[in-house]
Amino acid sequence: MTRIDWDEYKEHKKMSVRNDNFEKLIEFMKSYYNMHNPDELFETLKSDDIAEMMLSKRSITDSSKMEKFLERF
């Protein structure tokens, strides 16, 4: 399973034009890991404590909700 490189995320965050940290994280996961599949994204985020808190805050509890979030993204 992919582990989130938070140091690289912090560098990415400096260049992002998005305001929301979760959106920045999704943007980072798509660009740095080339991760576009909602199932893979959800499982990776769920396996990380910080990212899991971000998911909880947005009530994303499964990959179908992740997919709905990505549609608006």
Secondary structure, DSSP 8 states (H G I E B T S, - for coil): -----HHHHHHHHHH---S-HHHHHHHHHHHHS----HHHHHHHHHTSHHHHHHHHHTT--SHHHHHHHHHH-
